[in-house]
Amino acid sequence: MTEELNLSELFSNFVNFVARNSRILIMIVLITVIGVVAFQKLKPTVYETKAICMSGVAEYERQEQIEDLSQRTAIDLVNFLKINIDNEDYQQLSDLLGVDLEIAKSVKGIEAEQLYQQDMDEKFYALNKFEVTLLLSDNSSIDNVQNGLIYYFNNNKYIMTYHKEYQRSSSDLLDNIDAEIVMINQIRNENNSNQFSLGTNNTLSGKERRLSNEIIALSHIREEIRTNMNLLKPLMFVQDFANVNKKEDDILIWAILGSFLGFVLGLFIALIKEVKTK
């Protein structure tokens, strides 16, 4: 009962304190809100856009894929550009992206993040895609920056080395598969009696159907390799950067935050004022 009375008295005193100092509180809150709104209106225009990307770098490296790391190299390469942006080293950024200096100067921020998907067990697992968030002062530069990112990946020495080796080894593997398919077809032609087939160690045992299955399996592998060789690029855009015309604007959020901080500041000033007058 005593605690309830104490809380009630404390709340009553607070309300009376606010009522006594309402003019100064309202004035400080208004000044804070007006200042925040003016700053948001006068600050440089920034446009935010996003894209979904994937990269073949992990496949070029031919490493065992650890979940969350399949796109890690590509993500790190994109995030590396933040160093140039934060240091305002736009000449270096211009060289890396292969774009004009003015276009490089329009880039105010860039960040890549791994994408995840939730399964039926409510567990998240990493996709082979990532999202890139781009901040620009000029929305007409979006396409140029997108092409610049492709240029950046295609001309990275590390990626170029691995990509070249990947193409070479894939080509050799295709030649081996073609030779194996030719050999299996020869065996089928020579063994029409259905008494032989190719085992896992290239030994003959069993039915001709097994030979047919071996050819189909090798054909699937061959087509998969060909598809990857043709389509698996250092950087691909699953979804291009959206063309945006509305600038990034958080006036409402900042106004609410500013009014709260202004109210707290007003309480502090009013408290000091009352203490001095006593």
N, C-alpha and C positions, 0 to 999 in steps of 0.2 A: 504494500500500500504506500509506504514511504517512498519507494523507488518510483512508483507511478506519479506521485505528487512532485518529486524532484524533476522527472522528465517533463511533466506538464509545466512546471515553473520555468524550466530551462527553455522550452519551446516558446512560452509566453514572453520571456525576456528577449529572445531572439527576434520575435515578431515586432515587439515594441522598438527594439534597436533599429530594425530595418525601416519601420514607419518613421522614426525620428530622423533618419538619415536618407529618406527616400529620394530627396532632390539630388544629393551628391551621387547616390548610387545610379540613378537614372542618367545623370549627366555623363558619368564615367562609362557606363555601358554603351550609351549612344556614341560617344567619341570613339570607343574601341571598335564598334561595329562599322561606323563610317570609315575609320581608318583601314579596316580589313577589306571592305568592299572597294574602296578607292585603290588599294594596293592590287587587288585581284584584277581590277579593270585596267590599271595602268601597266601591269607587268607584261613582259614580252609574250606574244601569242605562241602557244605550244599546241601542236596537234599530236594526238596519240592514235596509233594504229597497230594492228597485230597480224601475224601470219603464222601458218603452220608449215613446218619444214621437216625434211628427213635427209639423212646423209648416208652415203655408202662407205664412209671412212672405216667404220667398224668392220665391214665385210672385207675391205682391202687389207686391213691389218690381220685378218684371219685369226683372231684371238678368241678364246673361250669367252662367250658373252655372259657377264655377270649382270643380274637384274639391276636396273637403274643406271648401268654404265654403257648400254649399247649405243647411245648417242652422246656420250660424255665428251669425246674429243671434239665433236662439232659444236657442242654447247660451249665448251671452254674457248674455242676459237672465236665464236661470236662475242662472248663476254670479255675477251681480251681487248676488243675495240673500245671498251669503256675506259681503259687507261688513257687512250688518246683523247677521248671526249672530256674526261675529268681534268686532264692537264691542258685542255684547249690546244692540243697539238694537231691542228686541222690539216697541216701540210702532210704529216705522216698518214693521217686518216685518208686524205685524198689519194695518196700513193697506194695505200692498201686496197682501197675500193676501186681505184681506177676512175675516179670522177673528178670534176672540176672542183677547185678550192671552195667556191661559193656554195656548191652543193654539200661539200663536207662540213662547212660551217653551219649549215642548217640542221645538222644532226645534233640533238641535245641530249639524247639518251638512247641506249639499246640494251636489251637484256633477253637472254634465252633461258627457258626453263623446260625441264623434262615433262612430258605429258603422261598421265596415268589414267587407267580405267579400273572401275570397280566391278568385281565379279559378283556372282550370286551369294557368295559367302561374305560379302561386304569387305573383301580384301582388295587392296590396290596393287596393281602390277604395272610396270613401266611399259609404255608403247615404244615402237621404233620411230617415234616422231617427237618433235619438240616445238614449243611456241616461242616466237620472237616478238617482243614488244618494242616498238620504235617511237621515239619522240622527236618531232621535227618542228622547226620554226616556220617552215615553208611547205605546205602540203602538196605543192606542185613537184617536189623532189622525191616523192614516194617511189615512183617507178625507177628513177635513176639510182636510188639507194638499193632497191631490190636487185637490180642488175649488178650493182657494185658488190653486193654480198656474193653473188655467183662468181664474179671475177675474182674476188678475194679468195674463195675456196679453190677455184681452178688454177690459181697461180701460187698457191702455197707450196713451198718446196717439199715439205714432208708429205703432203697429200699427193703431189705429182709423182714422187718416187714410189709410193705404195700403189697408186693407181696404175702406173706403168707395169709394175711387177704383177699386179692382180690380172691385168689384161693378158700379159704374157703367159702366166701360169694357167689361166682359164682357157686360153687358146690351145695350149699343150694338152690340157685335160680333154678338150673336145676332140682333138686328134686321136687320143687314146681310146675314147669312147667310140668314135667312128670305126676305128680298127677292130675293136672288140665286137661291135655289132656285125661287121663284115665276117669275122671269124665264126660267130655263132650262126649266121646264115649259112655259111659253108658247111658247118656241122649238121645243120638241119637237112641240107640237100643231100649229104652223104649218108644220112641215117634215117631213111624213110620208114624203117621198120619199127619206129617208136620205142626202141630199146635203150636209147641213150638220151641224156640231157646234161646240161652244165650245172655242176654243183657250186658251192660257195668257194671252193679252192680250184676252180677250173678243171674239175674231174668230171667224167661222164658216168652218169648213173640214173637210170629211170626212164621218164616219159618225155616225149617231144614237147609236151605242153610246157614243161619247165623251161625249155629253150625259148619258147614264145614269151613267157613271163619275164625272162631275163632281158630280152630285147625291149619289151615295153618299159621295164624299169629303167634301163639305160637311156631310152628315148626321153623319158620324163626328166631324168637328170640332165640330159643334154639340152633340152628346151629351157630348163630352169637356169642353167649356166648362160645360155645365149641371151635370155631375157635380162639377167643381171648385168651382163657385159654391155648390153645396149641401153638399158634404162637406169642402172644404178650409178648416178652421178655423184660427184663430191658434195653438191648441195642441190636439193630439189625443193620446189615450193608446192606442197600439197594444196595449200590455199594462199593465194597472193595477199600482199598487204592490202587492206581495204582502203579505198579512196575516201578520205574524211574531209568534211568541210566545217565541222563544228570543233572549235578549239577546246582543249582541256579546261574545264571550268568547275571549280569547287567552291563557289561563293557561298552557297547555303551552308555547307559543312563548316567552312572557316568562319562564317558569321555566327553560327551557333557556338562554336568553340571560343570565338572572340568575346561574345556576350557573357559567356560563363567566366572567362578569365577576367573580364572587366568587372563583373559582379564581385568576384573574389577580391580583386584589387580595391574596389570601392569599399568593401567591408573592412579591409585592413586600414585604409585611409580614414574611414569614419571612426574606427576604434581608436586610432592615434589621436584624432581630433577630440573625442570625448575625454580621453585620458588627460590631455593637456588642459582642458577646460575645468577639470575638477580641482 
